[in-house]
């Protein structure tokens, strides 16, 4: 990911064809500005889906950490099978 996002000025907060093309081509977030301020961030559908999948993995990890702290245990074989299933989706 580059350190500087692509910025597309827009008179309205609606996506622009130029912004759509930039998000799809670069696989990087495109910041849509309105009056010089960030109003929205556009990403390609593929990037969005990947981010949602990664977020779900993080939620499961956080839930696991909380269960460990609470003393709730799970069988290692079951946990590894579920992890393999999740990782196949990447």
C-alpha positions in Angstrom: 0.0 0.0 0.0 1.4 3.4 -1.0 1.9 6.0 1.7 -0.2 8.6 -0.2 -3.7 7.8 -1.2 -5.2 8.7 -4.6 -7.3 11.8 -4.1 -10.2 12.5 -6.5 -12.0 15.9 -6.0 -15.7 15.7 -6.5 -18.4 18.4 -6.3 -20.7 15.8 -4.7 -20.1 12.8 -2.6 -21.2 10.5 -5.4 -18.5 8.3 -7.0 -17.1 9.6 -10.2 -16.1 7.6 -13.2 -12.5 8.7 -12.7 -12.6 7.6 -9.1 -14.1 4.2 -10.0 -11.4 3.6 -12.6 -8.6 4.6 -10.1 -9.9 2.3 -7.4 -10.3 -0.7 -9.7 -6.9 -0.2 -11.4 -4.7 0.5 -8.4 -6.2 -1.9 -5.8 -5.6 1.0 -3.4 -8.2 3.2 -1.6 -9.2 6.3 -3.4 -10.2 9.3 -1.2 -13.1 11.3 -2.5 -12.9 14.9 -1.4 -15.6 17.5 -1.1 -14.5 21.1 -0.5 -11.0 20.0 0.2 -11.9 17.5 2.9 -12.1 13.7 2.8 -15.8 12.8 2.3 -15.6 9.1 1.3 -13.1 6.3 0.6 -13.6 4.1 -2.4 -12.0 0.6 -2.9 -12.4 -2.1 -5.5 -14.9 -4.8 -4.8 -12.0 -7.3 -4.6 -10.2 -5.2 -2.0 -13.4 -4.8 0.0 -14.1 -8.5 0.1 -10.5 -9.3 1.1 -10.7 -6.7 3.9 -14.0 -8.2 5.2 -12.5 -11.7 5.2 -9.4 -10.5 7.1 -11.7 -8.7 9.6 -13.7 -11.9 10.2 -10.4 -13.7 11.0 -9.4 -11.0 13.4 -12.8 -11.2 15.1 -12.4 -14.9 15.5 -8.9 -14.5 17.0 -10.2 -11.9 19.4 -13.0 -14.2 20.5 -10.5 -17.0 21.0 -8.3 -14.8 23.1 -11.3 -13.9 25.3 -12.3 -17.5 25.6 -8.8 -18.5 26.7 -8.8 -15.7 29.3 -12.2 -17.1 30.5 -10.8 -20.6 30.8 -13.0 -22.0 28.0 -11.1 -24.6 26.0 -11.6 -26.3 22.6 -10.1 -29.4 21.1 -7.0 -28.5 19.0 -8.0 -30.7 16.1 -11.3 -28.9 15.8 -9.6 -25.5 16.0 -7.0 -26.4 13.3 -9.8 -27.7 11.0 -11.7 -24.5 11.3 -8.5 -22.4 10.7 -7.8 -24.5 7.6 -11.3 -23.8 6.3 -11.0 -20.1 6.9 -7.6 -19.9 5.2 -8.8 -21.7 2.1 -11.0 -18.6 1.5 -7.9 -16.4 1.0 
